[in-house]
Amino acid sequence: MRRYESVWVVNGDLPDEEVKSAIDKFSGIISSQGGTLVGLDEWGRRKLSYKIQGTIRGYYVLADFAGTSETVKELERNYRIDDRIIRYLTTKKSDKVNLEALQAEIAAKAKAAAPPAEPEAAAPVEVAAPEEPAAPAKEE
């Protein structure tokens, strides 16, 4: 297995439901081809530098995964077929992947993404009201 990074741009004119279904589709392709999805980073809608297929906005997605060259071929084949994808780029990050280290990295990311536990409720602390200053003595 090798480590890859794939960035794709979904047509920005599509509704959010359609964008989410495209992201789920390509995440599923990685998993179904025997790959391991390490991270999926959605960069959101951004203005393109120039018009691509008549659109000026795109929804950017970055997938970090480990897989075989067959996984990449199938993923890119589906990028080309799907009309919602206006651009894509897949790069190889490393030739060999240590699966144990990869699982540890996935677990660390999941732990970091988990919401922090609520601290135990401390006993209420009484705050003393500030004393009012004594009224100055009046001179007669």
Helices and strands as residue ranges (DSSP letters): E 2-11, H 16-32, E 36-52, E 55-67, H 69-81, E 85-94, H 99-113
